[in-house]
């Protein structure tokens, strides 16, 4: 899941952690221009879109 609203992402992540009673791995991160997270068959990823440095991407 991707969102531009970090506050909303924080709320969703907190609710998911609270409800997670199946041992599912939840990855939470600021999305880069090239986000790639695979948590396996028991994984879930949530990312929020933040600011990123184009110079870093090119280097």
The first five atom37 places (N, CA, C, CB, O) and aatype in JSON, in Angstrom:
{
  "aatype": [20, 20, 20, 20, 20, 20, 20, 20, 20, 20, 20, 20, 20, 20, 20, 20, 20, 20, 20, 20, 20, 20, 20, 20, 20, 20, 20, 20, 20, 20, 20, 20, 20, 20, 20, 20, 20, 20, 20, 20, 20, 20, 20, 20, 20, 20, 20, 20, 20, 20, 20, 20, 20, 20, 20, 20, 20, 20, 20],
  "atom_mask": [
    [1, 1, 1, 1, 1],
    [1, 1, 1, 1, 1],
    [1, 1, 1, 1, 1],
    [1, 1, 1, 1, 1],
    [1, 1, 1, 1, 1],
    [1, 1, 1, 1, 1],
    [1, 1, 1, 1, 1],
    [1, 1, 1, 1, 1],
    [1, 1, 1, 1, 1],
    [1, 1, 1, 1, 1],
    [1, 1, 1, 1, 1],
    [1, 1, 1, 1, 1],
    [1, 1, 1, 1, 1],
    [1, 1, 1, 1, 1],
    [1, 1, 1, 1, 1],
    [1, 1, 1, 1, 1],
    [1, 1, 1, 1, 1],
    [1, 1, 1, 1, 1],
    [1, 1, 1, 1, 1],
    [1, 1, 1, 1, 1],
    [1, 1, 1, 1, 1],
    [1, 1, 1, 1, 1],
    [1, 1, 1, 1, 1],
    [1, 1, 1, 1, 1],
    [1, 1, 1, 1, 1],
    [1, 1, 1, 1, 1],
    [1, 1, 1, 1, 1],
    [1, 1, 1, 1, 1],
    [1, 1, 1, 1, 1],
    [1, 1, 1, 1, 1],
    [1, 1, 1, 1, 1],
    [1, 1, 1, 1, 1],
    [1, 1, 1, 1, 1],
    [1, 1, 1, 1, 1],
    [1, 1, 1, 1, 1],
    [1, 1, 1, 1, 1],
    [1, 1, 1, 1, 1],
    [1, 1, 1, 1, 1],
    [1, 1, 1, 1, 1],
    [1, 1, 1, 1, 1],
    [1, 1, 1, 1, 1],
    [1, 1, 1, 1, 1],
    [1, 1, 1, 1, 1],
    [1, 1, 1, 1, 1],
    [1, 1, 1, 1, 1],
    [1, 1, 1, 1, 1],
    [1, 1, 1, 1, 1],
    [1, 1, 1, 1, 1],
    [1, 1, 1, 1, 1],
    [1, 1, 1, 1, 1],
    [1, 1, 1, 1, 1],
    [1, 1, 1, 1, 1],
    [1, 1, 1, 1, 1],
    [1, 1, 1, 1, 1],
    [1, 1, 1, 1, 1],
    [1, 1, 1, 1, 1],
    [1, 1, 1, 1, 1],
    [1, 1, 1, 1, 1],
    [1, 1, 1, 1, 1]
  ],
  "atom_positions": [
    [[0.84, -1.16, 0.0], [0.0, 0.0, 0.0], [0.89, 1.23, 0.0], [-0.95, -0.01, 1.2], [1.88, 1.28, 0.72]],
    [[0.54, 2.22, -0.78], [1.28, 3.47, -0.83], [0.33, 4.64, -0.57], [2.0, 3.64, -2.19], [-0.81, 4.62, -1.02]],
    [[0.8, 5.63, 0.15], [0.01, 6.83, 0.4], [0.94, 8.03, 0.51], [-0.83, 6.67, 1.69], [2.11, 7.88, 0.87]],
    [[0.44, 9.2, 0.2], [1.22, 10.43, 0.36], [1.01, 11.04, 1.74], [0.85, 11.44, -0.71], [1.7, 12.0, 2.09]],
    [[0.09, 10.49, 2.52], [-0.26, 11.04, 3.82], [0.43, 10.22, 4.92], [-1.79, 11.05, 4.02], [-0.04, 9.14, 5.27]],
    [[1.55, 10.73, 5.45], [2.31, 9.98, 6.46], [1.51, 9.76, 7.73], [3.61, 10.69, 6.78], [1.6, 8.7, 8.34]],
    [[0.72, 10.74, 8.15], [-0.08, 10.59, 9.36], [-1.06, 9.44, 9.2], [-0.84, 11.9, 9.69], [-1.23, 8.62, 10.1]],
    [[-1.7, 9.37, 8.04], [-2.62, 8.27, 7.76], [-1.87, 6.94, 7.75], [-3.34, 8.5, 6.42], [-2.35, 5.95, 8.29]],
    [[-0.69, 6.92, 7.14], [0.11, 5.69, 7.1], [0.48, 5.25, 8.51], [1.38, 5.91, 6.25], [0.44, 4.05, 8.81]],
    [[0.84, 6.19, 9.38], [1.16, 5.86, 10.78], [-0.04, 5.23, 11.48], [1.61, 7.12, 11.55], [0.1, 4.24, 12.2]],
    [[-1.23, 5.81, 11.26], [-2.44, 5.28, 11.89], [-2.77, 3.88, 11.38], [-3.63, 6.23, 11.63], [-3.13, 3.0, 12.16]],
    [[-2.65, 3.68, 10.08], [-2.94, 2.37, 9.5], [-1.94, 1.33, 10.01], [-2.9, 2.43, 7.95], [-2.32, 0.22, 10.36]],
    [[-0.67, 1.71, 10.06], [0.37, 0.79, 10.54], [0.12, 0.39, 12.0], [1.76, 1.44, 10.4], [0.24, -0.78, 12.35]],
    [[-0.23, 1.37, 12.83], [-0.51, 1.08, 14.24], [-1.7, 0.13, 14.37], [-0.78, 2.38, 15.02], [-1.66, -0.8, 15.18]],
    [[-2.74, 0.36, 13.59], [-3.92, -0.52, 13.64], [-3.58, -1.92, 13.15], [-5.06, 0.07, 12.8], [-4.06, -2.9, 13.7]],
    [[-2.75, -2.01, 12.12], [-2.36, -3.31, 11.58], [-1.52, -4.08, 12.61], [-1.58, -3.15, 10.27], [-1.71, -5.28, 12.78]],
    [[-0.6, -3.39, 13.27], [0.22, -4.06, 14.3], [-0.63, -4.56, 15.45], [1.3, -3.1, 14.83], [-0.4, -5.64, 15.97]],
    [[-1.62, -3.76, 15.84], [-2.49, -4.15, 16.94], [-3.34, -5.37, 16.58], [-3.4, -2.99, 17.34], [-3.58, -6.24, 17.42]],
    [[-3.78, -5.42, 15.33], [-4.65, -6.52, 14.89], [-3.88, -7.75, 14.44], [-5.54, -6.04, 13.78], [-4.49, -8.8, 14.2]],
    [[-2.57, -7.64, 14.31], [-1.76, -8.73, 13.77], [-1.55, -9.82, 14.83], [-0.4, -8.2, 13.28], [-0.66, -9.71, 15.67]],
    [[-2.37, -10.85, 14.78], [-2.19, -11.97, 15.7], [-1.82, -13.25, 14.95], [-3.46, -12.2, 16.53], [-1.87, -14.34, 15.52]],
    [[-1.45, -13.11, 13.68], [-1.08, -14.26, 12.87], [0.42, -14.35, 12.62], [-1.81, -14.21, 11.54], [0.87, -15.22, 11.89]],
    [[1.19, -13.46, 13.22], [2.63, -13.48, 13.02], [3.06, -12.99, 11.65], [3.15, -14.86, 13.24], [4.13, -13.35, 11.17]],
    [[2.23, -12.17, 11.01], [2.57, -11.64, 9.69], [3.64, -10.56, 9.86], [1.3, -11.07, 8.97], [3.53, -9.7, 10.74]],
    [[4.65, -10.6, 9.02], [5.69, -9.58, 9.02], [5.15, -8.36, 8.3], [6.99, -10.1, 8.36], [4.68, -8.46, 7.16]],
    [[5.23, -7.2, 8.94], [4.75, -5.96, 8.34], [5.95, -5.04, 8.15], [3.64, -5.28, 9.21], [6.61, -4.67, 9.13]],
    [[6.23, -4.66, 6.91], [7.31, -3.73, 6.6], [6.7, -2.34, 6.46], [8.07, -4.15, 5.29], [5.7, -2.16, 5.75]],
    [[7.29, -1.37, 7.13], [6.79, 0.01, 7.06], [7.98, 0.89, 6.74], [6.1, 0.45, 8.4], [8.99, 0.85, 7.44]],
    [[7.87, 1.68, 5.69], [9.02, 2.47, 5.25], [8.57, 3.68, 4.46], [9.95, 1.61, 4.41], [7.45, 3.75, 3.96]],
    [[9.49, 4.63, 4.36], [9.28, 5.73, 3.43], [9.64, 5.19, 2.06], [10.15, 7.0, 3.8], [10.7, 4.61, 1.87]],
    [[8.74, 5.38, 1.12], [8.97, 4.85, -0.23], [10.0, 5.69, -0.95], [7.65, 4.81, -1.03], [9.98, 6.92, -0.89]],
    [[10.9, 5.02, -1.62], [11.86, 5.7, -2.47], [11.28, 5.73, -3.88], [13.27, 5.0, -2.44], [10.19, 5.2, -4.1]],
    [[11.99, 6.32, -4.84], [11.49, 6.26, -6.21], [11.4, 4.83, -6.72], [12.39, 7.08, -7.12], [10.64, 4.54, -7.65]],
    [[12.17, 3.93, -6.12], [12.19, 2.54, -6.56], [11.9, 1.61, -5.38], [13.55, 2.2, -7.19], [12.76, 0.81, -5.02]],
    [[10.71, 1.69, -4.79], [10.44, 0.83, -3.64], [10.3, -0.63, -4.04], [9.19, 1.28, -2.92], [9.62, -0.94, -5.02]],
    [[10.93, -1.5, -3.3], [10.81, -2.93, -3.57], [10.95, -3.68, -2.25], [11.89, -3.41, -4.6], [12.05, -3.81, -1.72]],
    [[9.85, -4.16, -1.75], [9.86, -4.94, -0.51], [9.06, -6.19, -0.76], [9.29, -4.12, 0.7], [7.92, -6.13, -1.22]],
    [[9.65, -7.33, -0.45], [8.92, -8.58, -0.54], [9.09, -9.3, 0.77], [9.41, -9.46, -1.74], [10.2, -9.69, 1.13]],
    [[8.02, -9.48, 1.48], [8.1, -10.11, 2.79], [7.82, -11.59, 2.77], [7.15, -9.45, 3.71], [7.72, -12.2, 3.84]],
    [[7.69, -12.18, 1.6], [7.38, -13.6, 1.52], [5.89, -13.83, 1.62], [8.1, -14.37, 2.62], [5.1, -12.89, 1.58]],
    [[5.49, -15.09, 1.75], [4.07, -15.41, 1.76], [3.33, -14.88, 2.99], [3.89, -16.91, 1.69], [2.11, -14.74, 2.97]],
    [[4.07, -14.57, 4.05], [3.45, -14.03, 5.26], [3.87, -12.6, 5.5], [3.8, -14.89, 6.47], [3.97, -12.16, 6.65]],
    [[4.11, -11.86, 4.44], [4.58, -10.49, 4.57], [3.6, -9.49, 4.0], [5.91, -10.33, 3.91], [2.79, -9.82, 3.14]],
    [[3.68, -8.27, 4.5], [2.83, -7.18, 4.05], [3.67, -5.92, 4.08], [1.56, -7.04, 4.94], [4.48, -5.74, 4.99]],
    [[3.5, -5.05, 3.11], [4.3, -3.84, 3.02], [3.39, -2.62, 3.01], [5.18, -3.86, 1.76], [2.37, -2.6, 2.32]],
    [[3.76, -1.61, 3.78], [3.08, -0.32, 3.73], [4.15, 0.75, 3.6], [2.18, -0.08, 5.01], [5.13, 0.75, 4.35]],
    [[3.97, 1.65, 2.66], [4.96, 2.69, 2.39], [4.26, 4.04, 2.31], [5.74, 2.4, 1.1], [3.13, 4.14, 1.83]],
    [[4.95, 5.06, 2.77], [4.45, 6.41, 2.54], [5.44, 7.12, 1.64], [4.24, 7.19, 3.89], [6.64, 6.86, 1.71]],
    [[4.94, 7.99, 0.8], [5.77, 8.66, -0.19], [6.28, 9.97, 0.41], [4.98, 8.92, -1.52], [5.5, 10.87, 0.71]],
    [[7.58, 10.05, 0.6], [8.19, 11.23, 1.19], [9.01, 11.98, 0.15], [9.07, 10.85, 2.38], [8.94, 11.69, -1.05]],
    [[9.78, 12.94, 0.62], [10.67, 13.68, -0.27], [11.89, 12.83, -0.57], [11.08, 15.04, 0.35], [12.34, 12.07, 0.28]],
    [[12.42, 12.95, -1.78], [13.62, 12.21, -2.11], [14.55, 13.08, -2.92], [13.28, 10.93, -2.88], [14.12, 14.04, -3.58]],
    [[15.81, 12.75, -2.87], [16.86, 13.55, -3.48], [17.22, 12.97, -4.85], [18.1, 13.6, -2.57], [17.74, 11.86, -4.93]],
    [[16.93, 13.71, -5.9], [17.23, 13.22, -7.26], [18.73, 13.02, -7.46], [16.69, 14.21, -8.31], [19.13, 12.12, -8.2]],
    [[19.56, 13.83, -6.82], [21.02, 13.68, -6.95], [21.46, 12.32, -6.41], [21.75, 14.82, -6.21], [22.35, 11.68, -6.97]],
    [[20.83, 11.87, -5.28], [21.17, 10.57, -4.73], [20.81, 9.46, -5.7], [20.46, 10.35, -3.39], [21.57, 8.5, -5.86]],
    [[19.67, 9.59, -6.37], [19.22, 8.56, -7.3], [20.2, 8.43, -8.47], [17.82, 8.89, -7.82], [20.46, 7.32, -8.94]],
    [[20.73, 9.54, -8.93], [21.63, 9.54, -10.08], [23.01, 9.0, -9.7], [21.76, 10.95, -10.67], [23.67, 8.37, -10.52]],
    [[23.45, 9.24, -8.45], [24.81, 8.84, -8.05], [24.94, 7.35, -7.84], [25.21, 9.54, -6.79], [26.02, 6.87, -7.5]]
  ]
}
